[in-house]
Amino acid sequence: MTLLPRRRDGLPRHRRRMLVALGVAAALGGCTAGQPPDGNGATPTAAGTAARATPTTASAPPQPLPSGGLLRPGTYRTDAVQGIGVTFRLASLGWAVQSVTRIQLTLEVGLAPNFDQIRAIDVVVPDLVPQPACTPVARQRLVRPPADLATWLYHHPCFQPLDAPHPVTVAGARGVEWRARTRGWTLRENGNGVAVRVAEVGRMRRRAGEAPSVEELALGHLQQFDVVRVGGRQVLLIVEAPSAGFAAFRDDARRVLDTMRIAPR
């Protein structure tokens, strides 16, 4: 997730948009039982019915990804993240754009009211990373990402690895994947009266007129980390959620990642 904290240097805190009502997808199933025969006197098959159906979101051209709010089922694309284009398809309601900046895209389920409840997919191309990695913000230096981002993150002291990195192909790119738990923190956040401790992964080098953007993960949450290379850039994909229900959410996130393609631009 992306939290934009008020640092000791006076940077403003970002507040995510809160939506009162969330759409709930209803699973609509179809069956051929009781359907009238076709012109040849035969009962329509599922394949024949599908052939006459309205084109699905899979065949629809991508639409521009909005900067925030709930998303309808469909295919989306954004070129906002530096150096890459991201295209993905949503088959159901419930997903929303939490934030899009020059270094990251966060897709969240339900726009959680508090940081410790967030369930999200993050696509991150950081400008800077903290050094030492798990040091409180006030004592951090910010440096360029290492040449091997996966090894750096796997040994990041704020995250406890739960398995070993293994090769994967995700979002159309090759890389490595592993699971971890946030066990250390660098900053205490306060969202809607709930104090949450978070660990910073990376941030944006601010340009004139840009708001700060920081990628942080809540203490105690589980993550699936993927680091892939796209056109010479290291891209970090994170599936994050509270420990309770993480496995089910990871399955939901995987269905989105299976449709995602990240390409250089």
C-alpha atoms as one frame of an Amber mdcrd trajectory, in Angstrom:
protein
   0.000   0.000   0.000   1.019   3.604  -0.317   0.940   5.741   2.777   2.113
   9.290   2.489   3.058  10.184   6.063   3.788  13.535   7.598   7.519  13.326
   7.995   9.533  15.305  10.464  10.520  17.488   7.529   6.892  18.661   7.319
   5.621  16.764   4.294   1.811  16.574   4.209  -0.074  13.368   5.015  -2.056
  11.851   2.202  -5.621  10.778   2.991  -7.087   8.045   0.901 -10.544   8.554
  -0.447 -13.288   6.913   1.544 -16.364   5.566  -0.187 -19.443   4.720   1.829
 -20.949   2.138  -0.459 -19.116  -0.707  -2.112 -20.420  -2.710  -5.020 -20.889
  -6.400  -4.422 -20.574  -8.693  -7.417 -23.310 -11.264  -7.889 -22.202 -14.449
  -9.554 -24.539 -15.086 -12.419 -24.662 -18.648 -13.603 -26.337 -19.885 -16.748
 -27.562 -23.326 -17.659 -29.098 -24.774 -20.780 -31.807 -26.726 -18.966 -35.260
 -25.615 -20.084 -33.963 -23.579 -23.048 -35.937 -23.878 -26.288 -34.415 -25.850
 -29.145 -32.539 -23.971 -31.840 -33.591 -23.781 -35.469 -32.423 -27.340 -36.067
 -34.478 -28.731 -33.244 -31.447 -29.221 -30.971 -30.946 -27.814 -27.523 -28.316
 -25.040 -27.638 -24.969 -26.072 -26.227 -22.880 -23.966 -23.859 -20.423 -23.330
 -26.694 -23.192 -22.203 -29.012 -24.663 -19.940 -26.364 -21.232 -18.402 -25.717
 -20.722 -17.809 -29.428 -23.916 -15.713 -29.554 -23.205 -13.905 -26.286 -22.228
 -10.257 -26.025 -18.427  -9.872 -26.186 -16.854 -10.107 -22.749 -14.465  -7.730
 -21.037 -11.624  -9.987 -22.192 -12.157  -8.801 -25.791 -12.837  -5.148 -24.947
 -10.072  -2.607 -25.644  -8.348  -1.211 -22.537  -9.791   1.936 -21.019  -7.669
   4.524 -19.194  -7.281   3.735 -15.511  -8.803   6.479 -13.338  -6.708   8.070
 -10.605  -8.938   6.757  -7.819 -12.271   5.202  -6.855 -14.155   1.988  -7.479
 -13.648   0.125 -10.739 -16.231  -1.660 -12.852 -15.407  -4.966 -14.548 -13.356
  -4.338 -17.666  -9.856  -3.973 -19.073  -7.699  -1.070 -17.889  -4.348   0.442
 -18.802  -2.095   3.052 -17.236   1.241   4.543 -18.298   1.552   6.597 -15.100
   4.237   4.427 -13.481   7.679   5.410 -14.746   9.069   3.399 -17.638   6.291
   0.810 -17.834   2.767   0.333 -19.121   0.388  -1.768 -16.998  -2.688  -3.480
 -18.460  -5.038  -5.741 -16.506  -8.591  -7.070 -16.524 -11.154  -7.185 -13.721
 -13.927  -9.750 -13.939 -15.923  -8.580 -10.925 -16.813  -5.577  -8.797 -15.107
  -4.741  -5.513 -11.688  -3.512  -6.710 -10.672   0.121  -6.494  -7.728   2.375
  -7.279  -6.206   3.490  -3.997  -3.491   5.573  -5.623  -1.428   6.014  -8.781
   1.863   7.917  -8.748   5.039   8.026 -10.800   6.517   5.111  -8.790   3.523
   2.942  -7.980   0.002   1.696  -8.614  -2.128   0.296  -5.789  -5.306  -1.705
  -6.473  -7.278  -2.333  -3.311 -10.332  -4.361  -2.404 -12.939  -2.174  -0.797
 -10.840   0.893   0.159 -10.296  -0.215   3.767 -10.965   2.508   6.360  -7.797
   1.687   8.299  -4.261   0.862   7.194  -4.183  -2.385   9.170  -7.119  -3.768
   7.144  -5.844  -3.110   3.647  -5.874  -5.871   1.013  -4.115  -4.750  -2.109
  -1.915  -5.359  -5.122   0.993  -2.927  -5.495   3.097  -2.374  -8.627   6.201
  -0.405  -7.622   9.217   1.079  -9.423  10.958   2.960  -6.579  13.317   5.872
  -7.099  14.859   5.493  -3.634  15.082   2.910  -0.855  15.930   3.412   2.837
  19.386   2.631   4.163  19.802   1.037   6.659  16.666  -0.766   5.557  14.760
  -1.138   8.834  15.924   2.019  10.606  13.403   4.561  11.980  12.627   7.246
   9.410  14.456   9.960  11.345  17.768   8.073  11.012  17.391   6.813   7.433
  19.387   7.721   4.367  17.675   7.368   1.023  19.725   5.766  -1.753  19.173
   4.401  -5.261  17.680   0.883  -5.399  20.309  -1.887  -5.426  21.180  -3.690
  -8.642  19.560  -6.844  -7.204  16.333  -5.600  -5.642  15.077  -9.139  -4.910
  18.116 -10.075  -2.782  17.994  -6.745  -0.946  14.303  -7.143  -0.135  14.602
 -10.826   0.796  17.201  -9.877   3.438  15.356  -6.710   4.519  15.284  -6.953
   8.351  11.721  -5.598   8.543  10.389  -8.664   6.685  10.529 -12.291   7.792
  10.766 -14.634   4.777   8.310 -17.535   4.876   9.798 -19.446   1.949  12.732
 -19.268  -0.452  12.640 -17.209  -3.666  11.683 -19.306  -6.679  11.473 -18.490
 -10.406   8.106 -17.330 -11.736   6.520 -15.631 -14.691   4.034 -13.010 -13.539
   2.381 -10.138 -15.415   4.096 -11.418 -18.538   7.602 -10.977 -17.091  10.115
 -13.341 -15.527  11.379 -12.950 -12.004  11.366 -14.467  -8.515   8.660 -14.820
  -5.888   8.476 -15.488  -2.135   6.200 -14.869   0.835   7.040 -12.806   3.916
   5.605 -11.227   7.045   6.229  -7.659   8.230   8.033  -8.051  11.560   9.698
  -4.635  11.963   8.653  -1.047  11.446  10.120   2.356  10.659   7.194   4.728
  11.213   4.010   4.925  13.275   0.983   5.943  11.201  -2.344   7.180  12.544
  -5.282   6.597  10.210  -8.819   7.379  11.418  -7.721   7.139  15.028  -6.041
   3.737  14.589  -2.277   3.696  15.167  -0.453   1.385  12.756   3.258   0.688
  12.546   4.595   0.377   9.021   7.845  -0.574   7.271   9.038   1.471   4.309
  10.040  -0.310   1.106  10.719   2.609  -1.225   9.765   6.132  -2.161   9.677
   8.659  -4.957  12.316  11.277  -5.577  10.145  14.347  -5.620  10.108  16.730
  -8.530   8.780  20.274  -8.448   5.034  20.227  -7.834   4.832  16.508  -6.930
   3.283  15.224  -3.739   5.389  12.680  -1.811   4.796   8.992  -2.496   5.983
   6.241  -0.141   5.460   2.465  -0.381   4.929   1.030   3.114   3.589  -2.232
   4.551   1.752  -2.662   7.845   3.308  -4.538  10.757   2.036  -8.131  11.009
   0.700  -8.275   7.456   1.614 -11.054   5.052   2.981 -10.360   1.589   3.712
 -12.150  -1.624   6.708 -10.415  -3.207   7.515 -10.697  -6.909  10.492  -8.914
  -8.465  10.545  -8.960 -12.258  12.632  -7.209 -14.913  10.838  -5.218 -17.578
  12.886  -3.416 -20.201  15.877  -3.142 -17.899  13.811  -1.885 -14.938  13.220
  -3.812 -11.730   9.498  -3.916 -10.957   8.209  -4.984  -7.551   4.752  -6.549
  -7.303   3.289  -6.979  -3.820   0.150  -8.826  -2.752  -0.533  -7.689   0.814
  -3.224  -8.431   3.391  -3.737  -9.132   7.110  -2.698 -12.616   8.196  -6.306
 -13.707   8.635  -7.705 -14.300   5.190  -4.427 -13.778   3.346  -4.605 -17.098
   1.474  -8.091 -16.384   0.127  -7.132 -12.859  -0.903  -3.984 -14.098  -2.613
  -6.189 -16.336  -4.780  -8.316 -13.297  -5.721  -5.187 -11.264  -6.452  -3.727
 -14.078  -8.552  -6.751 -13.957 -10.839  -6.004 -10.292 -11.508  -2.257 -10.869
 -11.893  -2.956 -13.653 -14.389  -4.543 -11.018 -16.677  -1.909  -8.343 -15.999
   0.792  -7.451 -18.493   3.648  -5.084 -17.727   5.641  -3.873 -20.723   8.370
  -1.270 -21.229   7.443   2.027 -22.815
